[in-house]
Amino acid sequence: MSLQKLKQSRKAKGLSQTFMAKKLGYTYPSGYANIETGRNKLSLENAKKIADILQMDVNELFFGEELHETGK
């Protein structure tokens, strides 16, 4: 998982850590900032929420690629 891409994507959208923290239900901006720095582990639920806020596919945001279903 690329935490650097997470930070870059947030900044590219013009969003602050405070905004992200509020959207995720954190009381303080440090709750979100600690995710970006790797101090706090990221739950799957919050990963999906972050991807939605940034309008990105969760796989693309965190793993650098967009996954597609095959027609099998």
PyMOL Python script that loads the backbone (N, CA, C, O; Angstrom):
from pymol import cmd

cmd.read_pdbstr("""\
ATOM      1  N   MET A   1       0.845  -1.173   0.000  1.00  0.00           N
ATOM      2  CA  MET A   1       0.000   0.000   0.000  1.00  0.00           C
ATOM      3  C   MET A   1       0.891   1.236   0.000  1.00  0.00           C
ATOM      4  O   MET A   1       1.867   1.314   0.746  1.00  0.00           O
ATOM      5  N   SER A   2       0.546   2.187  -0.834  1.00  0.00           N
ATOM      6  CA  SER A   2       1.328   3.406  -0.956  1.00  0.00           C
ATOM      7  C   SER A   2       0.679   4.547  -0.180  1.00  0.00           C
ATOM      8  O   SER A   2      -0.302   5.141  -0.626  1.00  0.00           O
ATOM      9  N   LEU A   3       1.239   4.839   0.981  1.00  0.00           N
ATOM     10  CA  LEU A   3       0.718   5.947   1.768  1.00  0.00           C
ATOM     11  C   LEU A   3       1.054   7.275   1.103  1.00  0.00           C
ATOM     12  O   LEU A   3       0.330   8.258   1.264  1.00  0.00           O
ATOM     13  N   GLN A   4       2.160   7.301   0.353  1.00  0.00           N
ATOM     14  CA  GLN A   4       2.540   8.509  -0.374  1.00  0.00           C
ATOM     15  C   GLN A   4       1.480   8.847  -1.421  1.00  0.00           C
ATOM     16  O   GLN A   4       1.137  10.014  -1.607  1.00  0.00           O
ATOM     17  N   LYS A   5       0.964   7.827  -2.103  1.00  0.00           N
ATOM     18  CA  LYS A   5      -0.075   8.059  -3.108  1.00  0.00           C
ATOM     19  C   LYS A   5      -1.352   8.578  -2.445  1.00  0.00           C
ATOM     20  O   LYS A   5      -2.058   9.412  -3.013  1.00  0.00           O
ATOM     21  N   LEU A   6      -1.636   8.089  -1.266  1.00  0.00           N
ATOM     22  CA  LEU A   6      -2.801   8.559  -0.517  1.00  0.00           C
ATOM     23  C   LEU A   6      -2.677  10.062  -0.261  1.00  0.00           C
ATOM     24  O   LEU A   6      -3.618  10.817  -0.505  1.00  0.00           O
ATOM     25  N   LYS A   7      -1.531  10.485   0.225  1.00  0.00           N
ATOM     26  CA  LYS A   7      -1.297  11.901   0.513  1.00  0.00           C
ATOM     27  C   LYS A   7      -1.341  12.739  -0.763  1.00  0.00           C
ATOM     28  O   LYS A   7      -1.957  13.804  -0.791  1.00  0.00           O
ATOM     29  N   GLN A   8      -0.687  12.252  -1.815  1.00  0.00           N
ATOM     30  CA  GLN A   8      -0.662  12.978  -3.090  1.00  0.00           C
ATOM     31  C   GLN A   8      -2.070  13.128  -3.665  1.00  0.00           C
ATOM     32  O   GLN A   8      -2.427  14.193  -4.168  1.00  0.00           O
ATOM     33  N   SER A   9      -2.852  12.081  -3.591  1.00  0.00           N
ATOM     34  CA  SER A   9      -4.218  12.108  -4.127  1.00  0.00           C
ATOM     35  C   SER A   9      -5.087  13.092  -3.356  1.00  0.00           C
ATOM     36  O   SER A   9      -5.878  13.830  -3.943  1.00  0.00           O
ATOM     37  N   ARG A  10      -4.932  13.093  -2.041  1.00  0.00           N
ATOM     38  CA  ARG A  10      -5.697  14.036  -1.215  1.00  0.00           C
ATOM     39  C   ARG A  10      -5.333  15.475  -1.565  1.00  0.00           C
ATOM     40  O   ARG A  10      -6.208  16.323  -1.741  1.00  0.00           O
ATOM     41  N   LYS A  11      -4.038  15.739  -1.663  1.00  0.00           N
ATOM     42  CA  LYS A  11      -3.583  17.100  -1.975  1.00  0.00           C
ATOM     43  C   LYS A  11      -4.013  17.528  -3.375  1.00  0.00           C
ATOM     44  O   LYS A  11      -4.364  18.687  -3.591  1.00  0.00           O
ATOM     45  N   ALA A  12      -3.986  16.595  -4.325  1.00  0.00           N
ATOM     46  CA  ALA A  12      -4.389  16.902  -5.704  1.00  0.00           C
ATOM     47  C   ALA A  12      -5.856  17.323  -5.773  1.00  0.00           C
ATOM     48  O   ALA A  12      -6.244  18.108  -6.638  1.00  0.00           O
ATOM     49  N   LYS A  13      -6.661  16.798  -4.862  1.00  0.00           N
ATOM     50  CA  LYS A  13      -8.088  17.156  -4.807  1.00  0.00           C
ATOM     51  C   LYS A  13      -8.316  18.429  -3.991  1.00  0.00           C
ATOM     52  O   LYS A  13      -9.441  18.920  -3.895  1.00  0.00           O
ATOM     53  N   GLY A  14      -7.234  18.962  -3.402  1.00  0.00           N
ATOM     54  CA  GLY A  14      -7.349  20.183  -2.607  1.00  0.00           C
ATOM     55  C   GLY A  14      -8.004  19.968  -1.255  1.00  0.00           C
ATOM     56  O   GLY A  14      -8.608  20.887  -0.702  1.00  0.00           O
ATOM     57  N   LEU A  15      -7.888  18.763  -0.721  1.00  0.00           N
ATOM     58  CA  LEU A  15      -8.533  18.428   0.549  1.00  0.00           C
ATOM     59  C   LEU A  15      -7.519  18.437   1.690  1.00  0.00           C
ATOM     60  O   LEU A  15      -6.377  18.009   1.521  1.00  0.00           O
ATOM     61  N   SER A  16      -7.941  18.920   2.832  1.00  0.00           N
ATOM     62  CA  SER A  16      -7.062  18.970   4.002  1.00  0.00           C
ATOM     63  C   SER A  16      -7.193  17.695   4.830  1.00  0.00           C
ATOM     64  O   SER A  16      -8.145  16.929   4.681  1.00  0.00           O
ATOM     65  N   GLN A  17      -6.216  17.491   5.700  1.00  0.00           N
ATOM     66  CA  GLN A  17      -6.301  16.367   6.626  1.00  0.00           C
ATOM     67  C   GLN A  17      -7.474  16.569   7.584  1.00  0.00           C
ATOM     68  O   GLN A  17      -8.108  15.600   8.003  1.00  0.00           O
ATOM     69  N   THR A  18      -7.758  17.807   7.926  1.00  0.00           N
ATOM     70  CA  THR A  18      -8.896  18.107   8.804  1.00  0.00           C
ATOM     71  C   THR A  18     -10.208  17.695   8.146  1.00  0.00           C
ATOM     72  O   THR A  18     -11.069  17.095   8.791  1.00  0.00           O
ATOM     73  N   PHE A  19     -10.360  18.017   6.860  1.00  0.00           N
ATOM     74  CA  PHE A  19     -11.559  17.629   6.118  1.00  0.00           C
ATOM     75  C   PHE A  19     -11.700  16.107   6.098  1.00  0.00           C
ATOM     76  O   PHE A  19     -12.778  15.573   6.359  1.00  0.00           O
ATOM     77  N   MET A  20     -10.607  15.417   5.787  1.00  0.00           N
ATOM     78  CA  MET A  20     -10.644  13.952   5.718  1.00  0.00           C
ATOM     79  C   MET A  20     -10.994  13.364   7.081  1.00  0.00           C
ATOM     80  O   MET A  20     -11.791  12.431   7.175  1.00  0.00           O
ATOM     81  N   ALA A  21     -10.397  13.911   8.133  1.00  0.00           N
ATOM     82  CA  ALA A  21     -10.666  13.417   9.485  1.00  0.00           C
ATOM     83  C   ALA A  21     -12.151  13.543   9.824  1.00  0.00           C
ATOM     84  O   ALA A  21     -12.749  12.618  10.373  1.00  0.00           O
ATOM     85  N   LYS A  22     -12.735  14.682   9.496  1.00  0.00           N
ATOM     86  CA  LYS A  22     -14.163  14.891   9.781  1.00  0.00           C
ATOM     87  C   LYS A  22     -15.032  13.922   8.990  1.00  0.00           C
ATOM     88  O   LYS A  22     -15.989  13.367   9.530  1.00  0.00           O
ATOM     89  N   LYS A  23     -14.709  13.715   7.717  1.00  0.00           N
ATOM     90  CA  LYS A  23     -15.483  12.791   6.877  1.00  0.00           C
ATOM     91  C   LYS A  23     -15.422  11.360   7.401  1.00  0.00           C
ATOM     92  O   LYS A  23     -16.373  10.593   7.244  1.00  0.00           O
ATOM     93  N   LEU A  24     -14.297  11.003   8.024  1.00  0.00           N
ATOM     94  CA  LEU A  24     -14.123   9.649   8.540  1.00  0.00           C
ATOM     95  C   LEU A  24     -14.606   9.511   9.985  1.00  0.00           C
ATOM     96  O   LEU A  24     -14.578   8.419  10.551  1.00  0.00           O
ATOM     97  N   GLY A  25     -15.048  10.621  10.577  1.00  0.00           N
ATOM     98  CA  GLY A  25     -15.588  10.562  11.929  1.00  0.00           C
ATOM     99  C   GLY A  25     -14.568  10.728  13.038  1.00  0.00           C
ATOM    100  O   GLY A  25     -14.869  10.445  14.197  1.00  0.00           O
ATOM    101  N   TYR A  26     -13.363  11.184  12.706  1.00  0.00           N
ATOM    102  CA  TYR A  26     -12.359  11.435  13.737  1.00  0.00           C
ATOM    103  C   TYR A  26     -12.634  12.780  14.395  1.00  0.00           C
ATOM    104  O   TYR A  26     -13.092  13.713  13.736  1.00  0.00           O
ATOM    105  N   THR A  27     -12.360  12.884  15.674  1.00  0.00           N
ATOM    106  CA  THR A  27     -12.543  14.127  16.407  1.00  0.00           C
ATOM    107  C   THR A  27     -11.440  15.126  16.077  1.00  0.00           C
ATOM    108  O   THR A  27     -11.681  16.331  15.997  1.00  0.00           O
ATOM    109  N   TYR A  28     -10.226  14.609  15.886  1.00  0.00           N
ATOM    110  CA  TYR A  28      -9.065  15.462  15.638  1.00  0.00           C
ATOM    111  C   TYR A  28      -8.420  15.107  14.301  1.00  0.00           C
ATOM    112  O   TYR A  28      -8.487  13.955  13.874  1.00  0.00           O
ATOM    113  N   PRO A  29      -7.796  16.079  13.635  1.00  0.00           N
ATOM    114  CA  PRO A  29      -7.119  15.813  12.358  1.00  0.00           C
ATOM    115  C   PRO A  29      -6.024  14.755  12.477  1.00  0.00           C
ATOM    116  O   PRO A  29      -5.708  14.073  11.502  1.00  0.00           O
ATOM    117  N   SER A  30      -5.449  14.620  13.662  1.00  0.00           N
ATOM    118  CA  SER A  30      -4.374  13.642  13.842  1.00  0.00           C
ATOM    119  C   SER A  30      -4.865  12.217  13.604  1.00  0.00           C
ATOM    120  O   SER A  30      -4.071  11.342  13.257  1.00  0.00           O
ATOM    121  N   GLY A  31      -6.155  11.973  13.786  1.00  0.00           N
ATOM    122  CA  GLY A  31      -6.699  10.640  13.514  1.00  0.00           C
ATOM    123  C   GLY A  31      -6.473  10.235  12.079  1.00  0.00           C
ATOM    124  O   GLY A  31      -6.114   9.092  11.793  1.00  0.00           O
ATOM    125  N   TYR A  32      -6.686  11.183  11.166  1.00  0.00           N
ATOM    126  CA  TYR A  32      -6.431  10.905   9.750  1.00  0.00           C
ATOM    127  C   TYR A  32      -4.945  11.021   9.427  1.00  0.00           C
ATOM    128  O   TYR A  32      -4.409  10.206   8.677  1.00  0.00           O
ATOM    129  N   ALA A  33      -4.281  12.020   9.983  1.00  0.00           N
ATOM    130  CA  ALA A  33      -2.849  12.225   9.711  1.00  0.00           C
ATOM    131  C   ALA A  33      -2.051  10.975  10.068  1.00  0.00           C
ATOM    132  O   ALA A  33      -1.092  10.632   9.377  1.00  0.00           O
ATOM    133  N   ASN A  34      -2.438  10.301  11.133  1.00  0.00           N
ATOM    134  CA  ASN A  34      -1.733   9.085  11.545  1.00  0.00           C
ATOM    135  C   ASN A  34      -1.917   7.944  10.550  1.00  0.00           C
ATOM    136  O   ASN A  34      -1.085   7.038  10.496  1.00  0.00           O
ATOM    137  N   ILE A  35      -2.974   7.972   9.773  1.00  0.00           N
ATOM    138  CA  ILE A  35      -3.147   6.980   8.705  1.00  0.00           C
ATOM    139  C   ILE A  35      -2.135   7.268   7.603  1.00  0.00           C
ATOM    140  O   ILE A  35      -1.462   6.357   7.120  1.00  0.00           O
ATOM    141  N   GLU A  36      -2.027   8.538   7.203  1.00  0.00           N
ATOM    142  CA  GLU A  36      -1.105   8.912   6.127  1.00  0.00           C
ATOM    143  C   GLU A  36       0.352   8.644   6.490  1.00  0.00           C
ATOM    144  O   GLU A  36       1.163   8.338   5.615  1.00  0.00           O
ATOM    145  N   THR A  37       0.688   8.755   7.765  1.00  0.00           N
ATOM    146  CA  THR A  37       2.072   8.531   8.181  1.00  0.00           C
ATOM    147  C   THR A  37       2.353   7.071   8.522  1.00  0.00           C
ATOM    148  O   THR A  37       3.502   6.690   8.744  1.00  0.00           O
ATOM    149  N   GLY A  38       1.301   6.257   8.563  1.00  0.00           N
ATOM    150  CA  GLY A  38       1.484   4.845   8.867  1.00  0.00           C
ATOM    151  C   GLY A  38       1.480   4.527  10.348  1.00  0.00           C
ATOM    152  O   GLY A  38       1.722   3.382  10.731  1.00  0.00           O
ATOM    153  N   ARG A  39       1.211   5.508  11.188  1.00  0.00           N
ATOM    154  CA  ARG A  39       1.174   5.269  12.636  1.00  0.00           C
ATOM    155  C   ARG A  39      -0.050   4.456  13.041  1.00  0.00           C
ATOM    156  O   ARG A  39       0.017   3.643  13.963  1.00  0.00           O
ATOM    157  N   ASN A  40      -1.164   4.674  12.355  1.00  0.00           N
ATOM    158  CA  ASN A  40      -2.398   3.918  12.612  1.00  0.00           C
ATOM    159  C   ASN A  40      -2.686   3.008  11.430  1.00  0.00           C
ATOM    160  O   ASN A  40      -2.490   3.384  10.274  1.00  0.00           O
ATOM    161  N   LYS A  41      -3.150   1.821  11.735  1.00  0.00           N
ATOM    162  CA  LYS A  41      -3.532   0.898  10.672  1.00  0.00           C
ATOM    163  C   LYS A  41      -4.850   1.355  10.062  1.00  0.00           C
ATOM    164  O   LYS A  41      -5.699   1.943  10.733  1.00  0.00           O
ATOM    165  N   LEU A  42      -4.993   1.076   8.799  1.00  0.00           N
ATOM    166  CA  LEU A  42      -6.179   1.480   8.056  1.00  0.00           C
ATOM    167  C   LEU A  42      -7.126   0.298   7.925  1.00  0.00           C
ATOM    168  O   LEU A  42      -6.745  -0.759   7.424  1.00  0.00           O
ATOM    169  N   SER A  43      -8.353   0.480   8.374  1.00  0.00           N
ATOM    170  CA  SER A  43      -9.355  -0.578   8.236  1.00  0.00           C
ATOM    171  C   SER A  43      -9.868  -0.603   6.800  1.00  0.00           C
ATOM    172  O   SER A  43      -9.773   0.391   6.081  1.00  0.00           O
ATOM    173  N   LEU A  44     -10.401  -1.727   6.397  1.00  0.00           N
ATOM    174  CA  LEU A  44     -10.979  -1.848   5.059  1.00  0.00           C
ATOM    175  C   LEU A  44     -12.134  -0.865   4.896  1.00  0.00           C
ATOM    176  O   LEU A  44     -12.297  -0.256   3.839  1.00  0.00           O
ATOM    177  N   GLU A  45     -12.922  -0.718   5.936  1.00  0.00           N
ATOM    178  CA  GLU A  45     -14.055   0.214   5.894  1.00  0.00           C
ATOM    179  C   GLU A  45     -13.574   1.644   5.618  1.00  0.00           C
ATOM    180  O   GLU A  45     -14.138   2.336   4.770  1.00  0.00           O
ATOM    181  N   ASN A  46     -12.536   2.084   6.333  1.00  0.00           N
ATOM    182  CA  ASN A  46     -12.022   3.436   6.113  1.00  0.00           C
ATOM    183  C   ASN A  46     -11.308   3.561   4.775  1.00  0.00           C
ATOM    184  O   ASN A  46     -11.336   4.629   4.163  1.00  0.00           O
ATOM    185  N   ALA A  47     -10.671   2.497   4.311  1.00  0.00           N
ATOM    186  CA  ALA A  47     -10.031   2.530   2.988  1.00  0.00           C
ATOM    187  C   ALA A  47     -11.080   2.794   1.914  1.00  0.00           C
ATOM    188  O   ALA A  47     -10.853   3.582   0.996  1.00  0.00           O
ATOM    189  N   LYS A  48     -12.221   2.135   2.034  1.00  0.00           N
ATOM    190  CA  LYS A  48     -13.311   2.343   1.075  1.00  0.00           C
ATOM    191  C   LYS A  48     -13.865   3.762   1.171  1.00  0.00           C
ATOM    192  O   LYS A  48     -14.150   4.391   0.152  1.00  0.00           O
ATOM    193  N   LYS A  49     -14.016   4.266   2.400  1.00  0.00           N
ATOM    194  CA  LYS A  49     -14.521   5.628   2.590  1.00  0.00           C
ATOM    195  C   LYS A  49     -13.565   6.652   1.979  1.00  0.00           C
ATOM    196  O   LYS A  49     -13.995   7.593   1.313  1.00  0.00           O
ATOM    197  N   ILE A  50     -12.269   6.461   2.210  1.00  0.00           N
ATOM    198  CA  ILE A  50     -11.263   7.381   1.669  1.00  0.00           C
ATOM    199  C   ILE A  50     -11.296   7.359   0.150  1.00  0.00           C
ATOM    200  O   ILE A  50     -11.259   8.411  -0.489  1.00  0.00           O
ATOM    201  N   ALA A  51     -11.365   6.177  -0.427  1.00  0.00           N
ATOM    202  CA  ALA A  51     -11.430   6.063  -1.888  1.00  0.00           C
ATOM    203  C   ALA A  51     -12.671   6.776  -2.427  1.00  0.00           C
ATOM    204  O   ALA A  51     -12.606   7.446  -3.458  1.00  0.00           O
ATOM    205  N   ASP A  52     -13.791   6.633  -1.737  1.00  0.00           N
ATOM    206  CA  ASP A  52     -15.021   7.320  -2.157  1.00  0.00           C
ATOM    207  C   ASP A  52     -14.858   8.838  -2.079  1.00  0.00           C
ATOM    208  O   ASP A  52     -15.249   9.553  -3.002  1.00  0.00           O
ATOM    209  N   ILE A  53     -14.288   9.325  -0.991  1.00  0.00           N
ATOM    210  CA  ILE A  53     -14.083  10.765  -0.820  1.00  0.00           C
ATOM    211  C   ILE A  53     -13.191  11.303  -1.934  1.00  0.00           C
ATOM    212  O   ILE A  53     -13.443  12.380  -2.474  1.00  0.00           O
ATOM    213  N   LEU A  54     -12.144  10.546  -2.276  1.00  0.00           N
ATOM    214  CA  LEU A  54     -11.195  10.978  -3.305  1.00  0.00           C
ATOM    215  C   LEU A  54     -11.664  10.618  -4.712  1.00  0.00           C
ATOM    216  O   LEU A  54     -10.983  10.915  -5.694  1.00  0.00           O
ATOM    217  N   GLN A  55     -12.829   9.978  -4.806  1.00  0.00           N
ATOM    218  CA  GLN A  55     -13.415   9.564  -6.084  1.00  0.00           C
ATOM    219  C   GLN A  55     -12.445   8.697  -6.889  1.00  0.00           C
ATOM    220  O   GLN A  55     -12.195   8.935  -8.071  1.00  0.00           O
ATOM    221  N   MET A  56     -11.912   7.692  -6.209  1.00  0.00           N
ATOM    222  CA  MET A  56     -10.971   6.763  -6.831  1.00  0.00           C
ATOM    223  C   MET A  56     -11.386   5.340  -6.500  1.00  0.00           C
ATOM    224  O   MET A  56     -12.114   5.094  -5.538  1.00  0.00           O
ATOM    225  N   ASP A  57     -10.913   4.417  -7.307  1.00  0.00           N
ATOM    226  CA  ASP A  57     -11.080   3.001  -7.018  1.00  0.00           C
ATOM    227  C   ASP A  57     -10.133   2.649  -5.869  1.00  0.00           C
ATOM    228  O   ASP A  57      -8.975   3.065  -5.873  1.00  0.00           O
ATOM    229  N   VAL A  58     -10.611   1.897  -4.901  1.00  0.00           N
ATOM    230  CA  VAL A  58      -9.805   1.570  -3.725  1.00  0.00           C
ATOM    231  C   VAL A  58      -8.517   0.837  -4.107  1.00  0.00           C
ATOM    232  O   VAL A  58      -7.473   1.078  -3.501  1.00  0.00           O
ATOM    233  N   ASN A  59      -8.573  -0.048  -5.096  1.00  0.00           N
ATOM    234  CA  ASN A  59      -7.371  -0.773  -5.521  1.00  0.00           C
ATOM    235  C   ASN A  59      -6.362   0.153  -6.179  1.00  0.00           C
ATOM    236  O   ASN A  59      -5.159   0.034  -5.950  1.00  0.00           O
ATOM    237  N   GLU A  60      -6.851   1.066  -6.989  1.00  0.00           N
ATOM    238  CA  GLU A  60      -5.963   2.022  -7.652  1.00  0.00           C
ATOM    239  C   GLU A  60      -5.289   2.929  -6.626  1.00  0.00           C
ATOM    240  O   GLU A  60      -4.093   3.203  -6.725  1.00  0.00           O
ATOM    241  N   LEU A  61      -6.050   3.390  -5.652  1.00  0.00           N
ATOM    242  CA  LEU A  61      -5.523   4.300  -4.645  1.00  0.00           C
ATOM    243  C   LEU A  61      -4.457   3.643  -3.782  1.00  0.00           C
ATOM    244  O   LEU A  61      -3.400   4.226  -3.541  1.00  0.00           O
ATOM    245  N   PHE A  62      -4.730   2.444  -3.323  1.00  0.00           N
ATOM    246  CA  PHE A  62      -3.828   1.822  -2.363  1.00  0.00           C
ATOM    247  C   PHE A  62      -2.831   0.839  -2.961  1.00  0.00           C
ATOM    248  O   PHE A  62      -1.809   0.544  -2.342  1.00  0.00           O
ATOM    249  N   PHE A  63      -3.113   0.330  -4.151  1.00  0.00           N
ATOM    250  CA  PHE A  63      -2.214  -0.659  -4.736  1.00  0.00           C
ATOM    251  C   PHE A  63      -1.685  -0.248  -6.098  1.00  0.00           C
ATOM    252  O   PHE A  63      -0.897  -0.975  -6.703  1.00  0.00           O
ATOM    253  N   GLY A  64      -2.111   0.913  -6.589  1.00  0.00           N
ATOM    254  CA  GLY A  64      -1.563   1.456  -7.823  1.00  0.00           C
ATOM    255  C   GLY A  64      -2.109   0.851  -9.093  1.00  0.00           C
ATOM    256  O   GLY A  64      -1.565   1.092 -10.171  1.00  0.00           O
ATOM    257  N   GLU A  65      -3.161   0.078  -8.998  1.00  0.00           N
ATOM    258  CA  GLU A  65      -3.744  -0.509 -10.205  1.00  0.00           C
ATOM    259  C   GLU A  65      -5.240  -0.674 -10.029  1.00  0.00           C
ATOM    260  O   GLU A  65      -5.746  -0.888  -8.927  1.00  0.00           O
ATOM    261  N   GLU A  66      -5.916  -0.571 -11.130  1.00  0.00           N
ATOM    262  CA  GLU A  66      -7.359  -0.767 -11.123  1.00  0.00           C
ATOM    263  C   GLU A  66      -7.627  -2.206 -11.539  1.00  0.00           C
ATOM    264  O   GLU A  66      -7.154  -2.655 -12.584  1.00  0.00           O
ATOM    265  N   LEU A  67      -8.372  -2.916 -10.734  1.00  0.00           N
ATOM    266  CA  LEU A  67      -8.676  -4.313 -11.024  1.00  0.00           C
ATOM    267  C   LEU A  67     -10.016  -4.408 -11.732  1.00  0.00           C
ATOM    268  O   LEU A  67     -10.951  -3.668 -11.426  1.00  0.00           O
ATOM    269  N   HIS A  68     -10.093  -5.321 -12.673  1.00  0.00           N
ATOM    270  CA  HIS A  68     -11.326  -5.531 -13.428  1.00  0.00           C
ATOM    271  C   HIS A  68     -11.731  -6.993 -13.311  1.00  0.00           C
ATOM    272  O   HIS A  68     -10.885  -7.887 -13.276  1.00  0.00           O
ATOM    273  N   GLU A  69     -13.027  -7.218 -13.250  1.00  0.00           N
ATOM    274  CA  GLU A  69     -13.529  -8.591 -13.236  1.00  0.00           C
ATOM    275  C   GLU A  69     -13.391  -9.198 -14.614  1.00  0.00           C
ATOM    276  O   GLU A  69     -13.573  -8.524 -15.628  1.00  0.00           O
ATOM    277  N   THR A  70     -13.066 -10.479 -14.641  1.00  0.00           N
ATOM    278  CA  THR A  70     -13.022 -11.182 -15.918  1.00  0.00           C
ATOM    279  C   THR A  70     -14.371 -11.827 -16.157  1.00  0.00           C
ATOM    280  O   THR A  70     -15.140 -12.037 -15.219  1.00  0.00           O
ATOM    281  N   GLY A  71     -14.656 -12.138 -17.387  1.00  0.00           N
ATOM    282  CA  GLY A  71     -15.948 -12.718 -17.738  1.00  0.00           C
ATOM    283  C   GLY A  71     -15.994 -14.217 -17.609  1.00  0.00           C
ATOM    284  O   GLY A  71     -16.661 -14.874 -18.409  1.00  0.00           O
ATOM    285  N   LYS A  72     -15.315 -14.787 -16.640  1.00  0.00           N
ATOM    286  CA  LYS A  72     -15.291 -16.246 -16.474  1.00  0.00           C
ATOM    287  C   LYS A  72     -16.512 -16.735 -15.769  1.00  0.00           C
ATOM    288  O   LYS A  72     -16.655 -17.937 -15.546  1.00  0.00           O
TER     289      LYS A  72
END
""", "prot")
cmd.dss("prot")
cmd.show_as("cartoon", "prot")
cmd.util.cbc("prot")
cmd.orient("prot")
